[in-house]
Amino acid sequence: MEKAYEALRDAEYALELLEQCEENKQKFRIIFVACMTLLKTVGQVLVYKNADPDVKKVAIELFNEHKANAVQHDIYFKFIERERGLIIHEYSVNLPEHDVPLIVEQENDAFLFELGDLYKPLADDEYFGNEDVRDLMKRAIDWWKVQLCTIEKRLTNL
């Protein structure tokens, strides 16, 4: 479990770095790649060959439960798994190539804001309503915290 928590802490730090590099598109992309890889790594170290057998057993059981109810765990299956797969297998980064304007509607008026790189939705987002990738990463980190706590609780009941 220690390595999973270490990867999660590194993902949190990568997210902090990502929030500070809006002006440099290459740096943003590289830190995005690092953060997505770390978010996937949290789960991988739980089941890898050197993992504690009890941790591995509980983690696999929990993962299988999540697969059977994937809609409730879309942050994993539609964000972490999907984005990391695009990165590792295609080196495709699902970020918009150009700045994305933000439209704010208030009653009968609409306002268009040019935010530069302040707003970064996924380029191909059919699942998360154009939520900023940093917000999705935060949700993913929070999701992992819940999963790790669940594993620890189940381990105490073995």
Secondary structure, DSSP 8 states (H G I E B T S, - for coil): -HHHHHHHHHHHHHHHHHHT-TT-HHHHHHHHHHHHHHHHHHHHHHHSTTS-HHHHHHHHHHHHHHHHTGGGGHIIIIIIHHHHHHHHHH----S-SS---EEEEETTEEEEE--GGG--B-TT-SSSTT-BHHHHHHHHHHHHHHHHHHHHHHHHT-
